[in-house]
Amino acid sequence: MSGDIYFNIFRFNEELSNFLPPRNNILRKIVYWYWWATVPIISPLLLLAVFIYYLYDAVSSPNQYSAWQPDLVSQFVAQKLS
């Protein structure tokens, strides 16, 4: 586990260089920096932001189920108990 962070950055760089166009190509530089920024930095931050928003939304708003009718439930329970 030592040194294995984000799919091991060095291995990621090797894999990235294998599928990019030849060196000294401007497209290669643009795609390289795009992938290098997106995979280890932007994607985890975006997932973390979505997860934090989900937790905030789950805690801040009460659970609502529009089909739930408490008066019918109390009638049903009263019928079963009697």
C-alpha positions in Angstrom: 0.0 0.0 0.0 3.0 2.3 0.3 3.1 4.8 -2.5 -0.1 3.5 -4.1 -2.1 6.7 -4.4 -4.6 7.4 -7.1 -3.8 4.2 -9.1 -0.1 5.0 -8.6 0.6 8.2 -10.4 3.8 6.9 -12.1 1.9 3.9 -13.5 -0.8 6.3 -14.7 1.7 8.5 -16.4 3.1 5.4 -18.2 -0.3 4.3 -19.3 -1.2 7.8 -20.4 1.9 8.1 -22.5 1.1 4.8 -24.3 -2.1 6.0 -25.8 -1.3 9.6 -26.6 0.0 10.9 -30.0 3.8 11.2 -30.5 5.8 13.6 -28.4 6.2 17.3 -29.5 2.6 17.3 -30.5 0.4 20.1 -29.0 -2.6 17.8 -28.9 -0.5 15.4 -26.8 0.3 18.1 -24.3 -3.3 19.3 -24.0 -4.7 15.8 -23.6 -1.9 14.8 -21.2 -2.6 17.7 -18.9 -6.4 17.3 -19.2 -6.2 13.6 -18.1 -3.5 14.2 -15.5 -5.7 16.9 -13.9 -9.0 15.1 -14.3 -8.3 11.6 -13.0 -6.3 12.2 -9.8 -7.6 15.6 -8.8 -10.9 16.8 -10.3 -12.8 13.5 -10.3 -12.2 12.7 -6.6 -13.0 16.2 -5.6 -16.2 16.1 -7.6 -17.3 12.8 -6.1 -16.5 14.1 -2.6 -18.6 17.3 -3.3 -21.6 15.1 -4.5 -21.3 12.9 -1.4 -21.2 15.9 0.9 -24.2 17.4 -0.8 -26.1 14.1 -0.4 -25.3 13.9 3.3 -26.4 17.5 3.7 -29.6 16.9 1.8 -30.3 13.7 3.8 -29.8 15.4 7.1 -31.4 18.8 6.4 -34.7 17.7 4.9 -37.2 15.3 6.6 -38.1 12.1 4.8 -41.3 12.6 2.8 -43.3 9.8 1.2 -46.3 11.2 -0.6 -48.2 7.9 -0.7 -48.0 7.6 3.1 -51.3 8.3 4.7 -51.0 8.1 8.5 -54.8 8.2 9.1 -55.3 5.1 7.0 -52.5 3.3 8.8 -54.0 4.1 12.2 -57.4 2.8 11.0 -55.8 -0.4 9.7 -53.9 -0.9 13.0 -57.1 -0.3 15.0 -59.0 -2.9 12.9 -56.2 -5.5 13.3 -56.0 -4.9 17.1 -59.8 -5.2 17.6 
